[in-house]
């Protein structure tokens, strides 16, 4: 087994949407789904993390979302802590809670 090489997998080309395409999408999505997609586009959160998100983990004053739980196959569970003992927090410069207000109908 030591002499068998693993096949090389080609990484697919990823073509993210431009900001203009995101705006067009958000302008055309049903209003009830708008905030969900704003968070999806700008936070980098995984789908399961977004599905398990609770309002108590959103801090509008600090502009952060604390990722505490995930949902897999319909069941919620706590996120395992990282190597440094912390849980994930989405406070990247690319995402702030004000994006929700900038792109959503309130």
GIVENFEN-V937488 format. One record per residue. RES is the residue in three letters. PSI is psi in radians with two decimals (none if undefined). OMEGA is omega in degrees with one decimal (NA if undefined). Layout:
res={RES RES}
psi={PSI PSI}
omega={OMEGA OMEGA}
This chain:
res={UNK UNK UNK UNK UNK UNK UNK UNK UNK UNK UNK UNK UNK UNK UNK UNK UNK UNK UNK UNK UNK UNK UNK UNK UNK UNK UNK UNK UNK UNK UNK UNK UNK UNK UNK UNK UNK UNK UNK UNK UNK UNK UNK UNK UNK UNK UNK UNK UNK UNK UNK UNK UNK UNK UNK UNK UNK UNK UNK UNK UNK UNK UNK UNK UNK UNK UNK UNK UNK UNK UNK UNK UNK UNK UNK UNK UNK UNK UNK UNK UNK UNK UNK UNK UNK UNK UNK UNK UNK UNK UNK UNK UNK UNK UNK UNK UNK UNK UNK UNK UNK UNK UNK UNK UNK UNK}
psi={-0.36 -0.39 0.00 2.18 2.44 2.47 2.50 2.27 2.31 2.31 2.37 2.62 2.29 2.23 1.51 2.73 2.56 2.89 -0.63 -0.74 -0.67 -0.79 -0.75 -0.77 -0.87 -0.55 -0.36 -0.13 2.65 2.43 -0.67 -0.33 -0.03 -0.90 -0.67 -0.84 -0.53 -0.83 -0.72 -0.77 -0.67 -0.16 -0.52 0.13 2.62 2.77 -0.79 -0.60 -0.69 -0.66 -0.50 0.08 2.38 2.61 -0.55 -0.28 0.11 2.10 1.77 -0.53 -0.79 -0.25 0.69 2.68 2.16 2.09 1.81 -0.45 2.88 2.83 2.16 2.18 0.72 -0.01 2.36 2.61 2.79 2.58 2.38 2.53 2.68 3.06 -0.55 0.12 0.06 2.71 2.82 2.46 2.23 1.70 0.52 2.64 -0.45 -0.30 2.26 2.65 -0.42 -0.29 -0.64 -0.75 -0.55 -0.58 -0.08 2.78 2.09 none}
omega={-178.4 -175.3 -179.5 178.7 175.1 178.2 177.7 177.3 177.4 176.5 179.1 174.3 178.9 -179.0 -179.1 178.6 173.9 177.4 177.9 178.0 176.6 179.6 178.2 179.2 -177.2 177.3 -174.6 179.1 177.4 -174.7 -177.2 179.3 -172.6 -178.2 177.9 -177.7 175.0 177.8 -180.0 -177.7 -168.6 -175.9 -174.2 179.1 174.5 -177.7 -179.3 177.3 178.2 -178.9 -179.2 -175.9 177.9 -179.6 -179.2 179.4 177.1 179.2 -177.2 179.7 -179.6 179.9 -179.7 171.7 178.4 -179.4 -175.0 -175.9 173.8 177.7 178.8 -179.9 175.6 -179.4 178.9 176.8 179.6 176.0 175.1 179.8 179.1 -178.6 -179.8 175.0 -179.1 171.5 -176.7 172.5 178.5 177.2 -178.9 -179.9 -178.3 -177.6 171.1 -176.9 -179.2 175.2 -180.0 -179.1 -178.7 -173.7 -175.1 175.0 179.4 NA}
